[in-house]
């Protein structure tokens, strides 16, 4: 893959002015895409589950997450007046560009949050220039959020923000009782260690939503609600100690869960901490996390030829998107630019950029039930005991239930579970009773969570139980599956997916190194991916999934172990999985001892009694 020749790819990105320049480079293509007198942003015809008109409103509103702090910080965008006129046009019920009346569970309520930020942070641009009739129109449209049903999740913060704006403006539409009830509900979702949970497992909505909006509350309403604001700030401090473990020194983080097309919105948490003047990590560390992450993203082909952000992850790909991703959705990433509202003399901007502090090689995070594993070549692997949302979005098993997620070796979604190469193939144990349709892990039952290993039980069929153990081990991790089945099972287990091709260069076939029939290392131009069966029960092979399923590479190759388990049996399968940069390093494959009679596994000094 290759980036288009855009100025942002060469930006140094070290100062506040550099960050403003980067934002302007992102905003500038949008000037010619503003339509309907500035009230909509038209950058593509792809659809989400809401109407195209609402999708165009979404694109318009999400620019505010960057534009508002830009203007607050003393910078300007050439199209800012046309864009601001959109607020007048969109809220005029008698005009041709009205955004429409709100209904229950309406996407419009999501987009009101950015307007609320504009009214809270920059009323001189988005409120004071309006006539009294225009101001009434804006508030009447926004106030619909107080009279319609919302999901009982992070959405409630949108209503909190709107009511905070009403309160600051002294408007009659302010509803303190409703705002307090929403805040109480949001706080009831607090799980501990800085993590919140609603109907979906612990994922990026913690940093980019729950924590972010709570920190806005601290900034704008902390003096009026000191005790709640103190709780929010304390939780942010706890969360930062956990969330930092997701980042590599180079800049990227471990992708996991939904809404990954929001990309660098993940580091908006640290921007919100700085904005609220809460030093959850040393200022220089936070600065480094944000800037390194942005530098990394701006080197990826995430923009199209015209400079618009695309739906996808490291490259444009609709295959990984959710049903609520419209062309303008990725601009939620602009929340990270909140730090532009800080003055040059703020400690954040005065601090020297610092690297990550020394972090443990393995860290257990109890709330998400994961082990964060740091390797010697700057990768972070998240071993996952298993989470599964009540809300069944697209690619739910791939986004929440795989065994391992890596910052460098990103996971793959699936096109279908019919025929194995369409499954994505990586970091999962797949089972099939017909050799054609494969089932991955989904719901799990927790058995054991510790720093040494994770253990869970899952049932791909009602007469099949699989107990899976995950053990971190340097460049590798060990997987143990105790399979009890009443039916014959065809099984396939995938290691990490690695990029198959090196951009535009002539393709060179990957090197396949077999130590034996059950051990395979695949070496490409950049990386090595390994999987082996220390019991030599299974056969190893290389599989090329269909293209555009992986988040980081459009074409990948995956090492696979295959085995057929007979009906009415119990079988223990063990694998050693790892991946590393191809710089002629050959890490020693770990030794694993398995006592079949006692059902015990010994890995180094760790001894595990397997479930019977």
Order of alpha helices (4+ residues) and beta strands (2+ residues): alpha-beta-beta-alpha-alpha-alpha-alpha-alpha-alpha-alpha-alpha-beta-beta-alpha-alpha-alpha-alpha-alpha-beta-beta-beta-alpha-beta-beta-beta-beta-beta-beta-beta-beta-beta-beta-beta-beta-beta-beta-beta-beta
